[in-house]
């Protein structure tokens, strides 16, 4: 938890690190995902960029969380391509330990990855890596007052409702 709070409070150089918080919300046949990040990470009171997406097909919570992580990687790549300010690290925070464990497990053996979301996450990470950008995935405890995680949670719930 301390690491996630430090990331939120960080006033480090935007050229070094860009942090994204992700979350998913699933209930019955409705799912929503969210990605949020600070517009200007070097400023503590910077505005937040917010993206919420309604998922049009049924997903379990782990796959919805994986989809949110994939979306964060795609947003990161999009911003890096459009910007001259290339970070050295893209940090993604998720409160889904299970989704992160599935990604890490696939990275270790790398052979026969059957989940297409994990395949796409690995591909997006490779694209960033080929541009000299490291991808760091972190578990952020949910519902404990971490602003990025709490905001992503609210946005995902709103997106699921449509």
PASEBA-1860 file (N, C-alpha, C; in nm, 3 decimals):
! residues 162
1> XXXXXXXX> 0.082/-0.118/0.000/0.000/0.000/0.000/0.087/0.125/0.000 ~ 0.194/0.124/0.077/0.281/0.240/0.085/0.338/0.275/-0.052 ~ 0.374/0.173/-0.130/0.431/0.197/-0.262/0.331/0.267/-0.353 ~ 0.205/0.223/-0.350/0.101/0.284/-0.433/0.075/0.428/-0.390 ~ 0.073/0.453/-0.259/0.054/0.590/-0.211/0.173/0.678/-0.248 ~ 0.293/0.624/-0.239/0.412/0.700/-0.280/0.404/0.737/-0.427 ~ 0.354/0.646/-0.510/0.340/0.674/-0.653/0.243/0.789/-0.674 ~ 0.132/0.787/-0.600/0.033/0.894/-0.613/0.094/1.028/-0.573
9> XXXXXXXX> 0.168/1.028/-0.464/0.224/1.153/-0.411/0.350/1.197/-0.485 ~ 0.405/1.109/-0.565/0.532/1.136/-0.633/0.525/1.261/-0.716 ~ 0.628/1.340/-0.704/0.640/1.458/-0.790/0.762/1.442/-0.878 ~ 0.792/1.317/-0.908/0.909/1.286/-0.989/0.897/1.339/-1.131 ~ 1.003/1.329/-1.202/1.011/1.378/-1.339/0.921/1.297/-1.430 ~ 0.832/1.364/-1.502/0.740/1.297/-1.595/0.816/1.217/-1.700 ~ 0.939/1.257/-1.728/1.017/1.187/-1.830/1.069/1.052/-1.781 ~ 1.059/1.026/-1.652/1.112/0.903/-1.597/1.004/0.796/-1.583
17> XXXXXXXX> 0.884/0.834/-1.541/0.783/0.736/-1.503/0.643/0.789/-1.532 ~ 0.559/0.703/-1.585/0.418/0.737/-1.608/0.336/0.626/-1.543 ~ 0.247/0.662/-1.450/0.170/0.563/-1.374/0.024/0.564/-1.417 ~ -0.033/0.445/-1.428/-0.174/0.426/-1.462/-0.237/0.336/-1.357 ~ -0.361/0.366/-1.318/-0.437/0.281/-1.228/-0.552/0.220/-1.307 ~ -0.577/0.092/-1.286/-0.683/0.022/-1.359/-0.778/-0.045/-1.262 ~ -0.900/-0.067/-1.309/-0.995/-0.145/-1.231/-1.104/-0.197/-1.322 ~ -1.178/-0.295/-1.273/-1.291/-0.351/-1.346/-1.405/-0.371/-1.247
25> XXXXXXXX> -1.526/-0.368/-1.301/-1.645/-0.393/-1.221/-1.734/-0.488/-1.299 ~ -1.775/-0.596/-1.233/-1.859/-0.696/-1.299/-1.979/-0.727/-1.211 ~ -2.097/-0.729/-1.273/-2.217/-0.773/-1.203/-2.313/-0.831/-1.305 ~ -2.356/-0.953/-1.280/-2.445/-1.025/-1.372/-2.387/-1.023/-1.512 ~ -2.455/-0.962/-1.607/-2.405/-0.960/-1.746/-2.339/-0.828/-1.782 ~ -2.318/-0.740/-1.684/-2.260/-0.609/-1.712/-2.118/-0.600/-1.658 ~ -2.030/-0.546/-1.739/-1.892/-0.523/-1.696/-1.847/-0.386/-1.743 ~ -1.759/-0.327/-1.665/-1.698/-0.200/-1.704/-1.553/-0.202/-1.661
33> XXXXXXXX> -1.470/-0.131/-1.735/-1.329/-0.120/-1.699/-1.291/0.027/-1.698 ~ -1.183/0.057/-1.628/-1.137/0.196/-1.620/-0.986/0.202/-1.616 ~ -0.934/0.312/-1.672/-0.792/0.346/-1.664/-0.787/0.494/-1.629 ~ -0.710/0.528/-1.526/-0.694/0.669/-1.488/-0.546/0.699/-1.468 ~ -0.508/0.823/-1.494/-0.370/0.866/-1.474/-0.368/1.016/-1.458 ~ -0.261/1.065/-1.396/-0.247/1.209/-1.374/-0.200/1.276/-1.503 ~ -0.263/1.388/-1.535/-0.226/1.464/-1.654/-0.081/1.511/-1.643 ~ -0.045/1.561/-1.527/0.090/1.611/-1.503/0.143/1.546/-1.375
41> XXXXXXXX> 0.208/1.432/-1.385/0.251/1.360/-1.266/0.347/1.438/-1.176 ~ 0.412/1.540/-1.229/0.506/1.615/-1.146/0.435/1.711/-1.051 ~ 0.304/1.726/-1.065/0.225/1.815/-0.979/0.129/1.732/-0.895 ~ 0.138/1.743/-0.763/0.055/1.664/-0.672/-0.094/1.685/-0.699 ~ -0.134/1.807/-0.731/-0.275/1.838/-0.749/-0.315/1.843/-0.896 ~ -0.245/1.770/-0.978/-0.273/1.763/-1.121/-0.411/1.702/-1.147 ~ -0.472/1.742/-1.257/-0.598/1.682/-1.299/-0.575/1.536/-1.339 ~ -0.682/1.460/-1.335/-0.677/1.320/-1.375/-0.734/1.304/-1.515
49> XXXXXXXX> -0.671/1.219/-1.594/-0.730/1.171/-1.719/-0.809/1.047/-1.681 ~ -0.929/1.036/-1.735/-1.019/0.928/-1.697/-1.074/0.862/-1.822 ~ -1.062/0.730/-1.829/-1.123/0.655/-1.939/-1.202/0.539/-1.879 ~ -1.330/0.536/-1.908/-1.416/0.426/-1.865/-1.478/0.362/-1.987 ~ -1.489/0.231/-1.986/-1.540/0.156/-2.101/-1.641/0.052/-2.055 ~ -1.754/0.048/-2.119/-1.851/-0.059/-2.096/-1.808/-0.178/-2.181 ~ -1.803/-0.294/-2.122/-1.765/-0.416/-2.193/-1.894/-0.478/-2.247 ~ -1.900/-0.497/-2.377/-2.024/-0.540/-2.440/-2.046/-0.691/-2.437
57> XXXXXXXX> -1.948/-0.767/-2.395/-1.965/-0.912/-2.383/-1.933/-0.953/-2.239 ~ -1.981/-1.067/-2.201/-1.967/-1.113/-2.063/-1.823/-1.157/-2.035 ~ -1.769/-1.106/-1.926/-1.635/-1.144/-1.881/-1.639/-1.174/-1.732 ~ -1.557/-1.268/-1.688/-1.542/-1.285/-1.544/-1.452/-1.172/-1.493 ~ -1.444/-1.159/-1.361/-1.373/-1.044/-1.305/-1.224/-1.043/-1.340 ~ -1.160/-1.160/-1.343/-1.017/-1.163/-1.376/-0.992/-1.118/-1.519 ~ -1.073/-1.167/-1.612/-1.054/-1.125/-1.751/-1.090/-0.979/-1.771 ~ -1.187/-0.928/-1.697/-1.218/-0.784/-1.705/-1.099/-0.703/-1.654
65> XXXXXXXX> -1.036/-0.749/-1.546/-0.916/-0.680/-1.494/-0.802/-0.688/-1.595 ~ -0.786/-0.802/-1.661/-0.683/-0.815/-1.765/-0.711/-0.719/-1.880 ~ -0.837/-0.704/-1.917/-0.874/-0.611/-2.024/-0.841/-0.468/-1.984 ~ -0.862/-0.432/-1.858/-0.827/-0.297/-1.811/-0.676/-0.275/-1.818 ~ -0.598/-0.374/-1.781/-0.451/-0.363/-1.788/-0.408/-0.348/-1.933 ~ -0.466/-0.428/-2.022/-0.436/-0.416/-2.165/-0.469/-0.276/-2.216 ~ -0.583/-0.223/-2.175/-0.623/-0.089/-2.219/-0.523/0.015/-2.169 ~ -0.474/0.000/-2.046/-0.373/0.093/-1.994/-0.246/0.089/-2.077
73> XXXXXXXX> -0.203/-0.030/-2.115/-0.083/-0.043/-2.200/-0.105/0.022/-2.336 ~ -0.224/0.005/-2.393/-0.254/0.066/-2.523/-0.257/0.219/-2.512 ~ -0.315/0.270/-2.403/-0.316/0.415/-2.381/-0.174/0.467/-2.365 ~ -0.093/0.394/-2.288/0.047/0.435/-2.269/0.119/0.442/-2.402 ~ 0.104/0.338/-2.484/0.171/0.337/-2.615/0.121/0.452/-2.703 ~ -0.008/0.477/-2.701/-0.066/0.587/-2.779/-0.007/0.722/-2.738 ~ 0.002/0.745/-2.607/0.056/0.871/-2.558/0.205/0.885/-2.588 ~ 0.277/0.777/-2.581/0.421/0.782/-2.607/0.448/0.809/-2.754
81> XXXXXXXX> 0.369/0.749/-2.841/0.387/0.773/-2.985/0.359/0.918/-3.020 ~ 0.259/0.980/-2.955/0.220/1.118/-2.985/0.307/1.221/-2.914 ~ 0.387/1.179/-2.819/0.458/1.272/-2.732/0.609/1.264/-2.752 ~ 0.672/1.377/-2.729/0.818/1.378/-2.727/0.869/1.343/-2.588 ~ 0.781/1.346/-2.489/0.818/1.316/-2.350/0.802/1.167/-2.325 ~ 0.903/1.092/-2.357/0.895/0.947/-2.343/0.944/0.906/-2.205 ~ 0.857/0.839/-2.127/0.903/0.791/-1.997/0.993/0.670/-2.014 ~ 1.072/0.642/-1.912/1.154/0.522/-1.914/1.078/0.402/-1.859
89> XXXXXXXX> 0.975/0.431/-1.777/0.897/0.326/-1.712/0.749/0.360/-1.722 ~ 0.670/0.261/-1.759/0.525/0.270/-1.749/0.486/0.178/-1.633 ~ 0.427/0.236/-1.529/0.384/0.160/-1.411/0.233/0.147/-1.414 ~ 0.185/0.024/-1.402/0.042/-0.001/-1.401/0.006/-0.063/-1.267 ~ -0.092/-0.001/-1.201/-0.139/-0.048/-1.071/-0.277/-0.109/-1.087 ~ -0.294/-0.231/-1.035/-0.421/-0.302/-1.039/-0.447/-0.360/-0.900 ~ -0.574/-0.365/-0.861/-0.605/-0.428/-0.733/-0.638/-0.576/-0.749 ~ -0.613/-0.631/-0.867/-0.640/-0.772/-0.892/-0.511/-0.854/-0.887
97> XXXXXXXX> -0.483/-0.909/-0.770/-0.364/-0.993/-0.755/-0.371/-1.114/-0.848 ~ -0.491/-1.165/-0.871/-0.506/-1.283/-0.956/-0.469/-1.252/-1.101 ~ -0.518/-1.139/-1.153/-0.484/-1.102/-1.291/-0.334/-1.082/-1.306 ~ -0.273/-1.014/-1.208/-0.129/-0.991/-1.214/-0.052/-1.123/-1.206 ~ -0.100/-1.215/-1.123/-0.034/-1.346/-1.113/-0.043/-1.422/-1.245 ~ -0.156/-1.413/-1.313/-0.169/-1.480/-1.443/-0.071/-1.422/-1.545 ~ -0.056/-1.291/-1.544/0.039/-1.227/-1.637/0.181/-1.271/-1.603 ~ 0.216/-1.266/-1.477/0.352/-1.304/-1.436/0.379/-1.451/-1.465
105> XXXXXXXX> 0.280/-1.536/-1.443/0.295/-1.678/-1.473/0.321/-1.703/-1.620 ~ 0.254/-1.627/-1.705/0.273/-1.643/-1.850/0.410/-1.593/-1.892 ~ 0.462/-1.493/-1.822/0.593/-1.439/-1.856/0.703/-1.538/-1.822 ~ 0.680/-1.620/-1.721/0.783/-1.715/-1.679/0.799/-1.829/-1.778 ~ 0.684/-1.886/-1.821/0.699/-2.000/-1.911/0.686/-1.959/-2.057 ~ 0.603/-1.858/-2.086/0.595/-1.800/-2.220/0.547/-1.891/-2.331 ~ 0.533/-2.019/-2.304/0.496/-2.114/-2.409/0.349/-2.151/-2.391 ~ 0.277/-2.149/-2.501/0.139/-2.196/-2.499/0.043/-2.109/-2.420
113> XXXXXXXX> 0.058/-1.979/-2.428/-0.034/-1.889/-2.358/-0.168/-1.897/-2.429 ~ -0.269/-1.945/-2.356/-0.399/-1.967/-2.420/-0.492/-1.848/-2.408 ~ -0.472/-1.762/-2.309/-0.561/-1.648/-2.290/-0.521/-1.537/-2.387 ~ -0.611/-1.501/-2.481/-0.576/-1.398/-2.579/-0.549/-1.261/-2.516 ~ -0.610/-1.233/-2.401/-0.582/-1.105/-2.334/-0.437/-1.100/-2.286 ~ -0.390/-1.210/-2.230/-0.251/-1.215/-2.184/-0.156/-1.208/-2.303 ~ -0.191/-1.273/-2.413/-0.109/-1.263/-2.534/-0.098/-1.117/-2.578 ~ -0.209/-1.045/-2.576/-0.208/-0.904/-2.618/-0.133/-0.816/-2.518
121> XXXXXXXX> -0.144/-0.846/-2.388/-0.069/-0.772/-2.287/0.080/-0.791/-2.310 ~ 0.122/-0.915/-2.334/0.264/-0.942/-2.361/0.310/-0.870/-2.487 ~ 0.225/-0.867/-2.590/0.260/-0.799/-2.714/0.275/-0.648/-2.692 ~ 0.182/-0.588/-2.618/0.192/-0.443/-2.591/0.316/-0.413/-2.507 ~ 0.346/-0.499/-2.411/0.468/-0.479/-2.330/0.592/-0.488/-2.417 ~ 0.592/-0.580/-2.512/0.705/-0.594/-2.603/0.718/-0.468/-2.690 ~ 0.607/-0.413/-2.738/0.611/-0.291/-2.819/0.674/-0.177/-2.739 ~ 0.633/-0.161/-2.613/0.693/-0.058/-2.529/0.841/-0.086/-2.506
129> XXXXXXXX> 0.874/-0.212/-2.479/1.013/-0.251/-2.456/1.100/-0.221/-2.577 ~ 1.046/-0.242/-2.697/1.123/-0.216/-2.819/1.152/-0.067/-2.836 ~ 1.079/0.018/-2.765/1.103/0.162/-2.766/1.187/0.206/-2.645 ~ 1.239/0.107/-2.570/1.324/0.137/-2.455/1.247/0.168/-2.328 ~ 1.121/0.128/-2.322/1.036/0.159/-2.208/1.005/0.031/-2.131 ~ 1.035/0.033/-2.002/1.005/-0.082/-1.916/0.858/-0.075/-1.873 ~ 0.797/-0.191/-1.858/0.662/-0.199/-1.805/0.668/-0.265/-1.668 ~ 0.617/-0.196/-1.567/0.612/-0.250/-1.432/0.466/-0.267/-1.391
137> XXXXXXXX> 0.431/-0.385/-1.345/0.296/-0.412/-1.296/0.301/-0.424/-1.144 ~ 0.208/-0.355/-1.077/0.206/-0.353/-0.931/0.066/-0.381/-0.880 ~ 0.060/-0.451/-0.767/-0.068/-0.474/-0.701/-0.092/-0.358/-0.604 ~ -0.207/-0.297/-0.618/-0.247/-0.186/-0.532/-0.369/-0.230/-0.453 ~ -0.362/-0.230/-0.322/-0.479/-0.275/-0.247/-0.600/-0.188/-0.277 ~ -0.714/-0.251/-0.290/-0.836/-0.178/-0.322/-0.908/-0.128/-0.198 ~ -0.980/-0.019/-0.216/-1.071/0.034/-0.113/-0.999/0.072/0.016 ~ -0.879/0.129/0.004/-0.806/0.172/0.124/-0.762/0.318/0.113
145> XXXXXXXX> -0.821/0.392/0.022/-0.794/0.535/0.014/-0.682/0.577/-0.078 ~ -0.639/0.491/-0.168/-0.539/0.531/-0.266/-0.613/0.600/-0.380 ~ -0.589/0.730/-0.401/-0.671/0.807/-0.495/-0.683/0.748/-0.635 ~ -0.575/0.702/-0.695/-0.583/0.645/-0.829/-0.669/0.520/-0.833 ~ -0.653/0.434/-0.734/-0.732/0.311/-0.729/-0.878/0.341/-0.701 ~ -0.906/0.432/-0.609/-1.045/0.466/-0.577/-1.115/0.529/-0.696 ~ -1.045/0.616/-0.768/-1.105/0.679/-0.886/-1.133/0.575/-0.994 ~ -1.038/0.487/-1.019/-1.059/0.382/-1.120/-1.177/0.293/-1.081
153> XXXXXXXX> -1.192/0.264/-0.953/-1.303/0.183/-0.905/-1.437/0.251/-0.936 ~ -1.448/0.379/-0.906/-1.573/0.452/-0.931/-1.604/0.459/-1.081 ~ -1.503/0.484/-1.161/-1.522/0.495/-1.307/-1.564/0.360/-1.365 ~ -1.503/0.251/-1.321/-1.539/0.118/-1.371/-1.683/0.083/-1.335 ~ -1.725/0.115/-1.213/-1.863/0.088/-1.172/-1.961/0.168/-1.256 ~ -1.929/0.294/-1.281/-2.015/0.379/-1.363/-2.021/0.325/-1.507 ~ -1.908/0.281/-1.559/-1.904/0.227/-1.696/-1.988/0.099/-1.707 ~ -1.985/0.016/-1.603/-2.062/-0.109/-1.606/-2.212/-0.082/-1.611
161> XX> -2.254/0.025/-1.547/-2.397/0.060/-1.546/-2.443/0.113/-1.681 ~ -2.349/0.159/-1.761/-2.382/0.208/-1.895/-2.415/0.351/-1.891
END
